[in-house]
C-alpha cells in the first residue's frame, strides 16, 4: 500500500497551499504582537524546538515535493473535511488568543490543530514521509507548548 516505489518527486500545490495557509497566522503574529502575548516568552525547551524546526522543514518539503502515485481523488475528498476542521480550529484559536484568551485550551488548540491538519492531509495523500515528519513535529510542538505554557 505505501511502498517506496509508489513515491516520486513532484509538486503538490495543495500541500504548499496548506502549509502557507497554516503559516499565515504565525507571520501575522510576528508582525503584529497580540495583547498579553505569552507566546513571546523565552523557550525552556531549546532541544525540542530545534528538533521541531527540523521536522517542520522536512514536513514542508514532503508536503510540497513528494507524491504518492497510488492516491485517488475520492480518498483525498473524504479527508478534506478533517483538514478544514483542523484549520478552522486553528484560526479560531488565534482569534481567541488575539482576544486576550491564552489559557491551556487555546494554547493546545494553537499547538494541535495545525498538526492535525498536516497529519490528516498526509494520510489523505498517502504521503508517508510527510506523515512521519508531521508526527515528529506534533510531538516536539506538544512538548514545547506544555512545558513552556501549561506546566
C-alpha positions as CSV (number, residue, x, y, z in Angstrom):
1,X,0.0,0.0,0.0
2,X,2.7,2.5,1.0
3,X,5.6,1.0,-0.9
4,X,8.6,3.3,-1.6
5,X,8.3,2.5,-5.3
6,X,5.0,4.4,-5.4
7,X,6.6,7.7,-4.5
8,X,8.2,10.2,-6.8
9,X,9.5,13.7,-6.5
10,X,6.8,16.1,-7.8
11,X,5.0,19.2,-6.9
12,X,1.8,19.1,-4.9
13,X,0.2,22.7,-5.0
14,X,-2.3,21.7,-2.3
15,X,0.5,20.7,0.1
16,X,2.1,24.1,-0.5
17,X,-1.2,25.9,-0.1
18,X,-2.0,24.1,3.2
19,X,1.5,24.9,4.6
20,X,1.3,28.6,3.6
21,X,-2.3,28.9,4.9
22,X,-1.4,27.5,8.3
23,X,1.8,29.6,8.5
24,X,-0.1,32.8,7.7
25,X,-1.2,33.4,11.3
26,X,2.4,33.0,12.5
27,X,3.6,35.6,10.0
28,X,0.9,38.0,11.2
29,X,1.8,37.3,14.8
30,X,5.4,38.1,14.1
31,X,4.4,41.5,12.6
32,X,1.5,42.3,14.9
33,X,2.0,41.1,18.5
34,X,-1.1,40.1,20.4
35,X,-2.1,41.8,23.6
36,X,-0.7,40.0,26.7
37,X,1.5,37.9,24.3
38,X,2.6,35.0,26.4
39,X,3.9,33.1,23.4
40,X,6.8,35.5,23.1
41,X,8.4,34.2,26.3
42,X,11.9,32.7,26.1
43,X,11.6,28.9,25.5
44,X,12.9,26.5,28.1
45,X,12.9,23.6,25.6
46,X,15.6,24.6,23.0
47,X,16.4,21.0,22.0
48,X,12.7,20.1,21.3
49,X,12.4,23.4,19.5
50,X,15.4,22.6,17.2
51,X,14.1,19.1,16.5
52,X,10.6,20.5,15.8
53,X,12.1,23.0,13.3
54,X,14.0,20.2,11.5
55,X,10.7,18.2,11.3
56,X,8.8,21.3,10.1
57,X,11.3,21.9,7.3
58,X,11.1,18.2,6.4
59,X,7.3,18.3,6.6
60,X,7.1,21.3,4.2
61,X,9.4,19.6,1.7
62,X,7.5,16.4,1.9
63,X,4.1,18.1,1.6
64,X,5.2,20.0,-1.5
65,X,7.6,17.7,-3.2
66,X,6.7,14.1,-2.5
67,X,3.8,12.5,-4.4
68,X,2.4,9.0,-4.0
69,X,1.1,7.7,-7.3
70,X,-1.4,5.4,-5.7
71,X,-3.6,8.1,-4.1
72,X,-7.0,8.7,-5.5
73,X,-9.2,11.7,-5.8
74,X,-12.2,10.3,-3.8
75,X,-9.8,9.4,-0.9
76,X,-8.5,13.0,-0.9
77,X,-12.0,14.4,-0.8
78,X,-13.1,12.3,2.1
79,X,-10.3,13.7,4.2
80,X,-10.8,17.3,3.2
81,X,-13.4,17.9,5.9
82,X,-10.8,16.8,8.6
83,X,-8.2,19.2,7.2
84,X,-10.7,22.0,7.0
85,X,-12.0,21.4,10.6
86,X,-8.4,21.4,12.0
87,X,-7.6,24.6,10.0
88,X,-10.8,26.3,11.3
89,X,-10.0,25.3,14.9
90,X,-6.5,26.8,14.4
91,X,-7.9,30.1,13.2
92,X,-10.4,30.1,16.0
93,X,-7.5,29.6,18.4
94,X,-5.7,32.6,17.0
95,X,-8.9,34.7,17.2
96,X,-9.2,33.7,20.9
97,X,-5.5,34.4,21.5
98,X,-5.8,37.9,20.0
99,X,-8.9,38.5,22.1
100,X,-6.7,38.0,25.1
101,X,-7.5,34.4,26.0
102,X,-4.3,32.4,26.5
103,X,-5.4,29.5,28.7
104,X,-4.4,25.9,28.2
105,X,-7.3,25.2,25.8
106,X,-6.2,27.9,23.5
107,X,-2.5,27.0,23.7
108,X,-3.3,23.4,23.0
109,X,-5.5,24.4,20.1
110,X,-2.7,26.5,18.6
111,X,-0.4,23.5,19.0
112,X,-2.5,20.6,18.0
113,X,-4.9,21.9,15.3
114,X,-2.3,22.7,12.7
115,X,-0.5,19.4,13.4
116,X,-3.9,17.6,13.0
117,X,-4.4,19.3,9.6
118,X,-0.9,18.2,8.4
119,X,-1.4,14.7,9.7
120,X,-4.8,14.3,8.0
121,X,-3.6,15.8,4.8
122,X,-0.6,13.4,4.7
123,X,-2.9,10.5,5.4
124,X,-5.2,11.5,2.6
125,X,-2.3,11.8,0.2
126,X,-0.8,8.5,1.4
127,X,2.4,10.6,1.9
128,X,4.4,8.6,4.5
129,X,7.4,11.0,4.6
130,X,5.1,13.9,5.3
131,X,3.2,11.8,7.9
132,X,6.3,10.9,9.7
133,X,7.6,14.4,9.7
134,X,4.2,15.7,10.9
135,X,4.1,13.2,13.7
136,X,7.6,14.2,14.8
137,X,6.7,17.9,14.6
138,X,3.5,17.3,16.6
139,X,5.3,15.5,19.4
140,X,8.0,18.2,19.7
141,X,5.5,21.0,19.3
142,X,3.3,19.5,22.1
143,X,6.4,19.2,24.4
144,X,7.2,22.9,23.7
145,X,3.6,24.0,24.3
146,X,3.0,22.0,27.5
147,X,6.4,22.7,29.1
148,X,6.6,26.4,28.2
149,X,3.0,27.5,28.7
150,X,0.9,24.9,30.6
151,X,3.1,23.4,33.4
